[in-house]
C-alpha cells in the first residue's frame, strides 16, 4: 500500500467529515465559528491536491473521492448559508445541476476529473461563503476586528463585497454547468 496515497485520501476524507461537522458547529456556535471551521476544512481541498501532484500519486479513486467530497462540502456550506441568506438559492441550484450533469456524464463512462473551471469555482465558493457568513454575525466580526486593533474597518463594505462574491460564484457555477 502506498502511504502517500493514503495520506492524500485521508486529507480528502477529512473534508467530508468536516462538511458534516459544519452543521452542528453552525447551529451550536453560530456563523462566526462555522466560518473559521469552514476555512480549516476548505484548506484541505488545496492541500490534498497539492500533495497528490507533489507525490505524483493521483488515482481514479482519489479523483472520485475528491469530487464527491467537494460536492458534499459545497452543498452543506451553501445549504447552511441559505438558512440566513436566501440569495444563496441560486448557487445551490446551479451546484445541484452540476451534480446531476456529473452523475449523468459518469454513467456514460466519461472522465470526471476536475477542471480549472471547477478549481476556480471552489475559490469563489470559499470567498462567497465566508463573505456571507461575515455579513450575518457583525457582533462577532466587530469583536474579532477589535482584537486585531482594526476598529476602523468599514463593515458596510462587506455587504457590497458579499454581493460581488455571490454574483461571481453564480457566474462560475453557470460556467461549470455549461
N, C-alpha and C positions, 0 to 999 in steps of 0.2 A: 504494500500500500504506500502511496506517495504522500508523505507527511505534508508537503506544501499544498497539495490539492485539498487535503482535509482541513488545513488551516484556512484557506481561502473560502471553502464552502461553509465552514463554521462561522466565519465572519458574516457571510451572506445570510445564513440561517439566524444569526443573532438579530439582524434587521427585521426578519419576520417575527421573531418573538417580541422585539421592540415595538412593532406595529400593534400587536395585541396589547402590550403593556400601556400604550398611549391612552387607551380607553379608560382604564381605572385611574391613571395619572391625571387625565383631563378632568374627570368628574370628582375626584377626591382632593386634588391640589390646585386645580384651576389652570387657565390658559398659559400663565407665565411659566409655571413648572413644566407643563406639557411642551412649551416652546423650547425650553432648554433640553428636555429629553429628546425632542424631535431632532435638534441639532446633533446630539450624540449619535442617534440611530441613523440619521441620513448620512453622516460621515462614513458609516460602514459601506455605503454604496460606492463611494470613491476609493476607499481603502481596499476593498476586495478586488475591484477592477485593476487597480494599480499593482497589487500583489500578483494577480493572475498573469498580468503582462510581464512583470519583473521576473517571476519564477518560470514563465513560459509553461503554465500549467492550465490553460483554458481547456475546458471539456464541454461536451454536449450537455451532460448532466448539470454542470455549473452554469451554463447559459440558460437552461430551462429553470433551474432554481433561482437564479438572479432575476429573470423576467417575472416569475411567479411572485417572488418576494417583493419586487418593485411594485407590482400591481396591488398586492395586499396593502403595502405601506402607503401607497398613493390613495387608494380608496378609503382606508381608515382615516388618514390625515384630512382628506377633503371632506369626508363624512362628519368628522368632529367639528371642523371649521364651519361646515354647513349649519350646524346647530346654533351658531351665533352670527353667521354672515350668509344670509340667503343667496347672495350673488354667486356663491361657490357651487351652486347647482349646475352652472354651465360647464365648468371644467370637469365636474364629477360625471355629468352625462357624456361628455366627449371621451373621458377616460373609459367609461363603460363601453362606448363604441369601439375604442381601440382594442379593448379586451376581447370583444366579440369578433372583430376582424382578425385579431391574432389567433384566436382559437380556430376560426374557420381556415385560416391560412395554414396553421399547423396540421389540421386534419387532412389537408390536401398534400401534406408532405413537404411544404415549403420551409425554407430556412427561417428561423425566428430570432436570429442573433440581433443584439441591439445595434442601433444605428447612431450616427452622430446627432440626428434629429431627436432621437429618444434620450440620448445622454444630455443634450442641451435642455430638453424639456424638464429633466429632473432638476437642473439648476433653477429653472424658472419656477418649478413646483416648490422647491425649498424656499426660494425668496418670497413667493406669494403666500405660502402657508405661514411663514414667520411674520410677514407684514400683517397678515390677517389676525394672527394671534396677538401681536403687539398692539394692534388697534382695539382689542377687546379688553385689555387689562391695563388701563392707564395708570392706576394707582401703583401696581407692581412695577410698571415701567418707570414711573417717576421716582419710586424708591430706589430702583436699580441705578438710574442716572445720577441721583444724588449721592449714592455710594461711590460712584466713579467721579464725583465732583463735576458733572456735566449738566448742571441745572439750567443752562441757557439754551438747551436744545429745544427748538420749537416743535411741540408734538403735533400741531395741526398739519405739519408737512407729512407726517406719517400717513394721514388719510389719503393724501394725493399719491404718495409712494405706493400704498397698498392698492389703489386703483390702477396704477400703471403696471404693477407686477401681476395683478389679477388679469388684466386685459392681455398682457404679454403671455401669460400662461395659457389663456384661452386660444391665442394665436398659435402657440406651439402645439397645443393639443390638437387643434384643427389641422395643422401641418402634419403632425404624426398620423392622424387618422387618414389624411389624403395619401 
